[in-house]
C-alpha cells in the first residue's frame, strides 16, 4: 500500500505544470556626452515572458505581447497612449537597405548613419558588473567620413531566465551598425548578456559623441503585482 501511494504521488508530481520562469529586474544608468555637456538618465525595467515594463522618471513604457498592445504613459500628466502590436509570429517589415554608394557630405545631414566596417576582439579584461562576472570586448569601426570606437562588457545568462536585458541596454546607443555588431558578437559568445557599453563616434559633420550605459542592479525575482498593468488612474491622451 505504501509503495502504491508513493507511486501515485510521484505520478501526480510529474504531471504538474512547470512553474513559470522568474521575472528579470534590472536598473541601469545611461550618459550622453556632447560638447562638454552630459545628460544622465536612470532606467528601471521588469521583463517577463510576453511582458515588459520600464520606467524613466515620469515616463512609463509597458509592452504586453500577450495582449497585443504597448502603452506609453506620462505618470506626472496622468495620460497614456496605446499602440497595437503586430500579431504574434508576424514578421515586422525590414527597413530598406542602406545606400552603399558614395556619400555626399554636403547633403547627408545630421541623421546620416555611417555603415561601419568593424574589427572586434576580446580585450582579456574582466570586471564585476551588477554582481556578475563580465568580460570586455573592444571594437573599432571605420566608415566614409566617420570613425567609431565601442567597448562593451558581456556576462553569461542567468540560469532559467527566458528573456534578457541586451536589447533594452543597447537601445540607448546611437548607431544601428554598432548595435548589430554587438548583437552578432554576443550571439557567438553563447548569447551572452550586455551589461555595459561605451560608444564613441567621431563624425565628420558633428563634434565627438559619447554614450555610456551600465547596469547597476540585476536580479531574477517575481515582479510586484500590477507591474505589467496600466495604472487605473491614467487617462487616454486626447480624451
C-alpha positions in Angstrom: 0.0 0.0 0.0 2.8 2.4 0.9 4.6 1.7 -2.4 1.3 2.3 -4.3 0.8 5.6 -2.6 4.3 6.7 -3.3 4.0 5.8 -7.0 0.7 7.7 -7.2 2.3 10.8 -5.5 5.3 10.7 -7.9 3.0 10.4 -10.9 0.9 13.4 -9.7 4.0 15.4 -9.0 5.5 14.9 -12.5 2.1 15.7 -14.1 2.0 19.2 -12.5 2.8 22.0 -15.0 6.3 23.5 -14.6 6.3 26.8 -12.7 6.8 29.9 -14.9 10.4 31.3 -15.1 11.1 34.1 -12.7 10.9 37.7 -14.0 14.1 39.7 -14.7 14.6 43.0 -12.9 17.4 45.4 -13.7 18.4 49.0 -13.2 20.8 50.9 -15.5 22.1 54.4 -16.0 23.0 56.0 -19.3 25.0 59.1 -20.1 25.1 61.1 -23.3 28.2 63.4 -23.6 28.2 66.0 -26.3 30.1 69.3 -26.5 31.2 69.3 -22.8 27.6 68.6 -21.7 26.5 65.4 -20.0 22.9 64.2 -19.9 22.2 61.3 -17.4 19.1 59.2 -17.2 18.2 56.3 -14.8 16.0 53.4 -16.0 14.3 50.6 -14.2 12.9 47.6 -16.1 11.0 44.4 -15.4 10.8 41.8 -18.2 8.9 38.5 -18.4 7.6 36.1 -21.0 5.5 38.2 -23.3 5.5 41.3 -21.0 7.9 44.1 -20.1 7.6 47.4 -18.1 10.2 50.2 -17.9 10.3 53.5 -16.1 12.4 56.5 -16.7 11.5 59.4 -14.4 7.8 60.2 -15.1 7.8 58.1 -18.3 6.3 54.6 -18.2 6.5 52.0 -21.0 4.6 48.8 -20.9 4.6 46.2 -23.6 2.1 43.4 -23.5 2.8 40.9 -26.3 0.2 38.6 -24.7 -2.5 41.4 -25.2 -1.1 42.8 -28.5 -0.7 46.3 -27.1 2.0 48.7 -26.0 1.3 51.6 -23.6 3.4 54.8 -23.2 2.4 56.9 -20.2 3.3 60.2 -18.6 2.7 59.5 -15.0 3.0 63.2 -14.0 0.5 64.3 -16.6 -1.7 61.2 -15.9 -2.1 60.3 -19.5 -1.1 57.4 -21.8 -1.2 56.4 -25.5 -1.8 52.9 -26.9 -0.3 51.2 -29.9 -1.4 47.9 -31.4 1.3 45.3 -31.8 1.5 43.0 -34.8 0.1 39.5 -34.2 2.4 37.0 -32.6 4.6 35.4 -35.2 4.0 38.1 -37.8 7.3 39.5 -39.0 7.9 43.2 -38.7 8.8 44.7 -42.1 12.5 45.1 -42.5 13.9 48.6 -43.1 15.0 49.5 -46.6 18.6 48.6 -47.3 21.2 51.2 -46.6 22.6 53.1 -49.6 26.1 51.9 -50.0 27.0 54.4 -52.7 29.4 57.3 -52.2 28.2 59.7 -49.5 27.9 63.4 -50.4 28.7 65.1 -47.0 27.2 68.4 -48.3 23.7 66.8 -48.4 24.0 63.9 -45.9 22.5 65.8 -43.0 22.8 65.2 -39.2 20.8 61.9 -39.3 23.2 60.2 -41.7 24.0 56.8 -40.4 27.5 55.6 -41.3 27.9 51.9 -42.3 31.0 50.8 -40.3 33.4 48.0 -41.0 34.1 46.6 -37.6 37.2 45.0 -36.1 36.2 43.3 -32.8 38.4 41.5 -30.3 38.3 40.3 -26.7 40.5 42.6 -24.5 41.2 39.9 -21.9 39.9 42.2 -19.2 37.2 41.1 -16.7 35.1 43.1 -14.2 32.2 42.6 -11.8 29.1 44.4 -13.0 25.8 44.2 -11.1 27.2 41.2 -9.2 28.1 39.3 -12.4 31.5 38.4 -13.8 31.8 40.1 -17.2 34.4 40.1 -20.0 35.3 43.0 -22.2 35.2 43.3 -25.9 36.6 46.3 -27.9 35.7 47.3 -31.4 36.9 49.8 -33.9 34.6 51.0 -36.7 35.7 52.6 -39.9 33.3 54.3 -42.5 33.4 57.1 -45.1 34.0 60.3 -43.2 33.5 58.7 -39.7 35.1 56.6 -37.1 33.7 54.8 -34.0 35.1 53.0 -31.0 33.0 50.7 -28.8 33.8 48.8 -25.7 31.3 46.5 -24.1 31.0 44.0 -21.3 29.2 40.7 -21.6 28.2 38.1 -18.9 26.8 34.6 -19.1 22.9 34.5 -18.9 21.2 33.9 -15.6 20.0 30.2 -15.5 16.3 29.7 -16.0 15.6 33.2 -17.5 14.0 33.2 -20.9 14.4 37.0 -21.6 17.5 39.1 -21.5 18.4 42.8 -21.0 20.5 43.2 -24.1 18.1 44.9 -26.4 17.0 47.4 -23.8 20.5 48.2 -22.7 21.7 48.7 -26.3 18.7 50.9 -27.2 20.5 54.0 -25.8 23.2 53.7 -28.5 23.1 56.0 -31.4 24.5 53.7 -34.1 22.4 50.8 -35.5 25.6 49.5 -37.0 27.2 49.3 -33.5 24.1 47.6 -32.1 24.3 44.9 -34.8 28.0 44.4 -34.2 27.3 43.9 -30.5 24.4 41.5 -31.1 26.4 39.4 -33.5 29.3 39.2 -31.1 27.2 38.2 -28.1 25.4 35.5 -30.2 28.8 34.0 -30.9 29.5 34.0 -27.1 26.6 31.7 -26.2 24.1 34.6 -26.4 25.8 36.4 -23.6 24.1 39.4 -22.0 25.2 43.0 -22.5 25.7 44.8 -19.1 27.8 47.8 -20.0 28.8 49.6 -23.1 30.6 52.8 -24.2 30.2 54.1 -27.8 32.3 57.0 -29.1 31.7 58.4 -32.5 33.9 60.8 -34.5 31.5 62.0 -37.3 32.7 64.4 -39.9 29.6 66.6 -39.5 29.4 67.0 -35.8 31.6 67.0 -32.6 32.5 63.8 -30.8 29.6 62.0 -29.2 30.0 59.5 -26.3 27.3 57.3 -24.9 27.8 55.2 -21.8 25.4 52.6 -20.4 25.9 50.5 -17.3 23.6 48.1 -15.5 23.7 48.8 -11.7 21.4 46.1 -10.4 20.3 42.7 -11.8 18.1 40.0 -10.3 15.7 37.2 -11.1 12.6 37.5 -9.0 8.9 37.8 -9.1 7.6 41.2 -10.2 5.3 43.1 -7.7 1.6 42.7 -8.5 0.4 45.1 -11.2 3.9 45.8 -12.6 2.7 44.9 -16.2 -0.7 46.6 -15.9 -1.6 50.1 -16.8 -2.3 52.2 -13.7 -6.1 52.7 -13.4 -5.5 56.4 -12.6 -4.3 57.2 -16.1 -6.5 58.5 -18.8 -6.0 58.1 -22.6 -4.4 61.1 -24.2 -6.9 63.3 -26.1 -9.9 62.3 -24.1 
